[in-house]
Amino acid sequence: MNNNFLDFRSDTVTKPTDGMLAAMMDAKIGDDVFGEDETVNELEEKLCRTFNMDAGLFCPSGTMTNQIAIKCFTQPMDEVICDQTAHVYRYEIGGIAYHSGASVRLLHGDRGILTPEIIEPEINEDNIHYPNSSLVVLENTVNKGGGKCYTLSQIAPIHHLCNIKKLKLHLDGARIFNALVATGDQAQDYGKYFDGISVCLSKGLGAPVGSVLLGTSDMIKKARKIRKAFGGGMRQAGFLAAAGIYALDHHVNRLKDDHLHAKAIAEALLRTNYVRGVMAVETNIVIFEVATGTADKIVSQLRNRGLLCNTTSASTVRLVTHLGLTPSMIDHAIEIILHL
């Protein structure tokens, strides 16, 4: 994080803690392409146990794990069903079309949250004119939805629909641990609902690099080959995997602090005259709509006062809390917000 600014642009800006750095330096390493990196194997096995899945694959990014999963679960001329705000659609550079030759059916959920009632009418019937509906992708938490969470009680009926219609179900779990901390649901229960799960380590958990794709043994065997074709085969990747293990052991429970910090920021924003409204805060993302001027102008004014954040549209701004922001930094940020 830039030491001269309070950086709320993303939870990806964190740097490894001293404990994480020590774990990285002590990692037992090997060649992961040969399956010989002990620490990578340990990370994959740890997340398999956590989510009750059969096998895992460590990749450089969540974009890669998502795109590998989509390629595993689709054929060219298939169609992927997701919300119109979904990261796999908006922020992965058209990868669904580029890598998988699939089209996308965009739905309009409540802040990105889909339901069986929204999904079912959009599943194509078997018709020569239509692409084959083969995959539903959910995102938890929903980035563009201001960190809104799916609960397992919402996921279960979507899984039931996919089973009936013979569609695969993939989870973009970019901030899945934020969702688990917020809802109190158990990670172990996720394995029975999803064919694939992408777990990001470099956002709220604070690891420097990496996501792990979880699935069946056969699916991950296929995914491993696709990863190699994507250029994602890493060699002595255990240094990075060790950071992920450390994050899972030490940085999950503290996510509740980020959620409390986000709520405090939201409350401060609501006390100003330049904010029209704030999305209800569930996790560590705060999105507000400006009442006067433009989002770009507000972001620029906040930057001039030492607070970094991003626009999400011409009229909305996003702030994200993370482990790099201490309580005193949050207090300072609130002062900046109140006196802008």
C-alpha positions in Angstrom: 0.0 0.0 0.0 1.2 3.5 -0.8 2.4 4.8 2.6 1.3 8.4 1.6 -2.3 7.4 1.1 -5.2 5.6 2.7 -5.7 3.0 0.0 -9.3 1.9 -0.4 -9.1 1.0 -4.1 -9.2 -2.7 -3.5 -8.4 -5.5 -1.1 -5.8 -6.6 -3.6 -3.4 -3.8 -2.5 -2.3 -5.5 0.7 1.3 -6.6 1.3 2.4 -9.8 3.1 2.6 -9.5 6.8 5.8 -10.4 8.6 4.4 -13.8 9.6 3.4 -14.5 6.0 6.8 -13.5 4.7 8.4 -15.9 7.2 6.2 -18.7 6.1 7.0 -18.0 2.5 10.7 -18.2 3.1 10.4 -21.5 5.0 8.3 -23.2 2.2 9.3 -26.6 1.0 9.4 -26.3 -2.8 9.6 -28.4 -5.9 8.4 -28.3 -9.5 4.7 -27.9 -9.5 4.2 -28.8 -13.2 5.6 -32.2 -12.2 3.3 -32.2 -9.2 6.3 -32.1 -6.9 5.9 -28.9 -5.0 5.0 -30.0 -1.4 3.6 -26.7 -0.4 1.4 -26.3 -3.4 0.1 -29.8 -2.8 -0.6 -28.9 0.8 -2.5 -25.8 -0.2 -4.7 -27.6 -2.7 -5.4 -30.4 -0.2 -6.2 -28.0 2.6 -8.8 -26.2 0.5 -10.3 -29.5 -0.7 -10.8 -30.5 2.9 -12.2 -27.0 3.7 -14.8 -27.1 0.9 -15.4 -30.9 0.8 -14.1 -31.2 -2.8 -12.1 -33.9 -4.4 -9.1 -32.1 -6.0 -7.6 -28.6 -6.4 -5.4 -26.6 -8.8 -3.3 -23.6 -7.8 -3.3 -20.8 -10.4 -1.9 -17.3 -10.6 -5.3 -15.6 -10.6 -9.0 -15.9 -10.1 -9.5 -14.9 -13.7 -7.5 -18.0 -14.7 -9.4 -20.3 -12.4 -12.7 -19.0 -13.6 -11.8 -19.3 -17.3 -10.4 -22.8 -16.9 -13.6 -23.9 -15.1 -15.7 -22.4 -17.9 -13.6 -24.2 -20.5 -14.0 -27.5 -18.5 -17.7 -27.2 -18.3 -18.6 -26.0 -21.8 -18.2 -26.7 -25.5 -18.1 -24.2 -28.3 -21.6 -23.0 -29.1 -22.7 -23.5 -25.5 -24.1 -20.7 -23.4 -23.0 -19.5 -19.9 -25.7 -18.1 -17.7 -24.7 -15.4 -15.2 -25.7 -12.0 -13.8 -25.0 -9.0 -16.0 -22.7 -7.7 -13.2 -20.6 -10.9 -13.1 -16.8 -10.6 -13.0 -16.5 -13.5 -15.5 -18.4 -11.4 -18.0 -17.4 -7.8 -17.2 -13.8 -8.0 -16.1 -12.2 -11.1 -17.7 -11.6 -9.5 -21.1 -14.2 -11.5 -23.1 -12.4 -14.7 -22.0 -15.6 -16.8 -22.3 -15.8 -16.1 -26.0 -12.0 -16.1 -26.6 -11.1 -19.3 -24.6 -14.3 -21.3 -24.8 -16.2 -20.2 -27.8 -19.3 -19.9 -25.7 -22.0 -17.2 -25.6 -23.3 -15.5 -22.5 -26.9 -15.1 -21.3 -27.0 -12.1 -19.0 -29.6 -11.9 -16.2 -30.6 -9.2 -13.8 -30.5 -10.3 -10.2 -30.9 -8.2 -7.1 -27.5 -6.6 -6.7 -26.1 -9.6 -8.7 -28.0 -12.3 -6.7 -29.8 -14.8 -8.9 -32.7 -17.1 -8.1 -34.1 -20.2 -9.8 -37.1 -18.0 -10.8 -34.8 -15.7 -12.7 -32.6 -18.5 -14.2 -35.1 -21.0 -15.3 -36.9 -19.0 -18.1 -33.5 -18.2 -19.6 -32.4 -21.9 -20.0 -32.6 -22.6 -23.7 -34.7 -25.5 -25.0 -33.2 -27.9 -27.4 -33.5 -26.0 -30.7 -31.2 -25.8 -33.7 -31.3 -22.0 -33.5 -30.1 -21.7 -29.9 -26.9 -22.3 -28.1 -26.8 -25.1 -25.5 -27.3 -23.8 -22.0 -24.6 -25.7 -20.1 -23.3 -23.7 -17.2 -24.5 -21.3 -14.5 -21.9 -19.1 -12.8 -22.6 -17.4 -9.4 -20.3 -14.9 -7.7 -19.9 -14.7 -3.9 -19.5 -12.0 -2.8 -20.9 -9.9 -5.7 -18.3 -7.2 -6.4 -20.6 -4.9 -8.4 -23.4 -5.6 -5.9 -21.4 -3.9 -3.1 -20.2 -7.2 -1.5 -23.7 -8.7 -1.3 -23.6 -12.4 -0.3 -25.4 -15.6 -1.3 -26.4 -17.8 1.6 -26.4 -21.5 1.2 -30.2 -21.5 1.5 -30.2 -19.3 -1.7 -27.7 -21.5 -3.4 -29.4 -24.9 -2.7 -32.5 -24.3 -5.0 -30.2 -23.1 -7.8 -28.2 -26.3 -7.5 -31.5 -28.2 -7.6 -32.6 -26.5 -10.8 -29.2 -27.1 -12.4 -29.5 -30.8 -11.5 -32.9 -31.1 -13.1 -31.9 -29.2 -16.2 -28.5 -31.0 -16.4 -26.4 -27.7 -16.2 -23.1 -27.4 -14.3 -22.8 -24.9 -11.5 -19.6 -22.9 -10.9 -18.8 -20.5 -8.1 -16.6 -17.5 -8.6 -15.6 -17.4 -5.0 -13.5 -14.2 -5.2 -14.4 -13.2 -1.7 -16.0 -16.5 -0.5 -14.5 -16.2 3.0 -16.0 -12.8 3.4 -19.4 -14.4 2.6 -18.8 -17.2 5.0 -17.9 -14.9 7.8 -20.9 -12.7 7.1 -23.5 -15.5 6.8 -22.1 -18.0 9.3 -22.5 -20.7 6.7 -20.0 -23.6 6.7 -17.5 -24.0 3.9 -17.8 -27.8 4.0 -21.4 -27.5 2.8 -20.4 -25.8 -0.5 -18.9 -29.0 -2.0 -22.3 -30.6 -2.4 -23.7 -27.7 -4.4 -21.0 -26.8 -6.9 -19.2 -28.6 -9.7 -16.4 -26.0 -9.6 -15.3 -23.5 -7.0 -12.7 -20.7 -7.5 -11.2 -19.6 -4.2 -9.2 -16.4 -4.3 -6.3 -15.9 -1.8 -5.1 -12.4 -2.8 -8.1 -10.3 -1.9 -9.5 -10.3 1.7 -7.1 -13.0 2.8 -4.1 -10.8 1.9 -1.9 -13.3 0.1 0.2 -11.7 -2.7 -0.8 -14.0 -5.6 -3.1 -16.9 -6.4 -6.4 -18.7 -6.6 -7.3 -22.4 -6.3 -9.8 -24.1 -8.5 -11.7 -27.0 -6.8 -13.6 -29.8 -8.5 -13.8 -33.5 -9.1 -10.5 -35.4 -9.7 -11.4 -35.8 -13.4 -12.3 -32.2 -13.8 -9.1 -31.0 -12.2 -7.1 -33.4 -14.3 -8.5 -31.7 -17.4 -8.1 -28.3 -15.8 -4.4 -29.0 -15.2 -3.8 -29.5 -18.9 -5.8 -26.3 -19.7 -3.7 -24.4 -17.2 -0.6 -25.5 -19.0 -2.1 -24.3 -22.3 -2.9 -21.0 -20.8 0.7 -20.6 -19.7 -0.3 -20.9 -16.0 2.0 -23.8 -15.2 4.3 -22.6 -12.4 7.5 -24.3 -11.2 8.7 -23.6 -7.6 5.3 -22.0 -6.7 5.5 -23.2 -3.1 6.7 -19.7 -2.0 3.4 -18.3 -3.1 1.3 -21.3 -1.9 2.8 -20.9 1.6 1.4 -17.4 1.7 -2.0 -18.8 0.9 -1.8 -21.4 3.7 -0.7 -18.7 6.1 -3.7 -16.6 5.1 -6.1 -19.4 5.6 -4.7 -20.1 9.0 -4.5 -16.5 10.2 -6.6 -14.1 8.2 -10.1 -15.6 7.9 -11.6 -14.7 11.3 -10.3 -11.2 11.1 -12.4 -10.5 8.0 -15.2 -9.5 10.5 -13.0 -6.4 11.3 -13.0 -5.4 7.6 -16.8 -5.7 7.6 -17.2 -3.5 10.7 -14.8 -1.0 9.1 -16.9 -0.9 5.9 -20.1 -0.3 7.9 -18.4 2.6 9.7 -17.3 4.1 6.4 -20.8 3.7 5.0 -22.3 5.5 8.1 -19.9 8.4 7.6 -20.8 8.7 4.0 -24.5 8.9 4.8 -23.8 11.9 7.0 -22.4 14.0 4.1 -24.3 16.2 1.6 -22.4 14.8 -1.5 -23.7 11.3 -1.1 -27.2 10.4 -2.5 -27.2 6.9 -1.1 -25.0 3.9 0.0 -25.7 0.2 -0.9 -26.4 -1.8 2.2 -23.1 -3.1 3.5 -22.8 -6.8 4.1 -19.0 -7.4 3.8 -16.0 -5.3 3.0 -17.2 -3.3 -0.1 -18.9 0.1 0.1 -20.5 1.6 -3.0 -22.1 5.0 -2.9 -23.9 7.2 -5.3 -22.9 10.8 -5.6 -25.5 13.5 -5.1 -23.6 16.4 -6.6 -21.1 16.5 -9.4 -19.6 13.3 -10.8 -18.0 10.2 -9.3 -14.7 11.2 -10.9 -14.7 14.5 -9.2 -15.4 13.0 -5.8 -12.6 10.4 -6.2 -10.2 13.2 -7.2 -11.2 15.3 -4.2 -10.7 12.4 -1.9 -7.3 11.6 -3.4 -6.2 15.2 -2.9 -7.0 14.7 0.8 -5.0 11.4 0.9 -7.7 8.8 0.4 -7.6 6.5 -2.7 -10.8 4.9 -4.1 -12.3 4.1 -7.5 -15.4 4.9 -9.6 -17.7 2.1 -10.6 -19.8 4.2 -12.9 -20.2 7.9 -13.8 -22.2 8.4 -10.6 -20.9 5.7 -8.2 -17.8 5.2 -6.1 -16.3 2.1 -4.5 -14.2 1.7 -1.3 -12.9 -1.6 -0.1 -11.6 -2.3 3.4 -8.8 -4.8 4.1 -6.1 -5.9 6.5 -3.8 -3.1 5.4 -6.1 -0.6 7.1 -5.8 -0.2 10.8 -8.6 1.2 13.1 -6.7 4.5 13.3 -6.6 4.6 9.5 -10.3 4.0 9.4 -10.8 6.9 11.8 -8.7 9.1 9.6 -10.6 8.1 6.5 -13.9 9.0 8.3 -12.6 12.4 9.1 -11.6 13.0 5.5 -15.0 11.8 4.3 -16.9 14.0 6.7 -14.9 17.1 6.0 -14.5 16.8 2.2 
